[in-house]
Amino acid sequence: MSMVPLLSICIPTYRRGHYLARDIQRALLMTSRNDFEFVVVDNASPDGSFDALTAIHDSRLRCFKNTTNLGSFENFMRALEESHGTYALILMDKDSILIEH
């Protein structure tokens, strides 16, 4: 992505990549806008989650994988650190947090 996105949708995840990949792919198909990015950080899932996510080829999706499980908070922080948007929307299991970057 050549310009700074307005919104980074940050998703720290563990063992949900297959479901997440499906949902992200659907969201990306619904719009051609380039003012957002998905930033997904897989917390060393052993189930192939990262492979499912990286199978999506779209410049608005950036995926990272921790080499070891960092725990929820550190994974959350890594997702935020990897984001480039003016605002960051953190999507966690059932909660979301919007912050100005």
RAFEN-V835462 format. One record per residue. N is the residue number from 1. RES is the residue in one small letter. SS is DSSP state (alpha for helix, beta for strand, coil for the rest). NEAR is the number of other ideal C-beta (glycine too) atoms within 12 Angstrom. Layout:
n,res,ss,near
N,RES,SS,NEAR
N,RES,SS,NEAR
//
This chain:
n,res,ss,near
1,m,coil,22
2,s,coil,9
3,m,coil,15
4,v,coil,17
5,p,coil,28
6,l,coil,23
7,l,beta,30
8,s,beta,35
9,i,beta,36
10,c,beta,39
11,i,beta,42
12,p,beta,44
13,t,beta,40
14,y,coil,31
15,r,coil,20
16,r,coil,27
17,g,alpha,33
18,h,alpha,22
19,y,alpha,21
20,l,alpha,34
21,a,alpha,32
22,r,alpha,18
23,d,alpha,24
24,i,alpha,35
25,q,alpha,22
26,r,alpha,15
27,a,alpha,24
28,l,alpha,24
29,l,alpha,14
30,m,coil,12
31,t,coil,14
32,s,coil,12
33,r,coil,16
34,n,coil,19
35,d,coil,19
36,f,beta,33
37,e,beta,37
38,f,beta,40
39,v,beta,37
40,v,beta,43
41,v,beta,41
42,d,beta,38
43,n,coil,33
44,a,coil,24
45,s,coil,30
46,p,coil,15
47,d,coil,20
48,g,coil,17
49,s,alpha,32
50,f,alpha,29
51,d,alpha,17
52,a,alpha,27
53,l,alpha,35
54,t,alpha,21
55,a,coil,19
56,i,coil,27
57,h,coil,14
58,d,coil,26
59,s,coil,16
60,r,coil,33
61,l,beta,33
62,r,beta,32
63,c,beta,34
64,f,beta,29
65,k,beta,30
66,n,coil,27
67,t,coil,13
68,t,coil,15
69,n,coil,21
70,l,coil,22
71,g,coil,15
72,s,alpha,20
73,f,alpha,15
74,e,alpha,19
75,n,alpha,32
76,f,alpha,31
77,m,alpha,20
78,r,alpha,32
79,a,alpha,40
80,l,alpha,31
81,e,alpha,21
82,e,alpha,30
83,s,coil,36
84,h,coil,27
85,g,coil,31
86,t,coil,19
87,y,beta,23
88,a,beta,32
89,l,beta,28
90,i,beta,35
91,l,beta,30
92,m,coil,23
93,d,coil,17
94,k,coil,6
95,d,coil,12
96,s,beta,17
97,i,beta,19
98,l,beta,19
99,i,beta,18
100,e,beta,14
101,h,coil,22
//
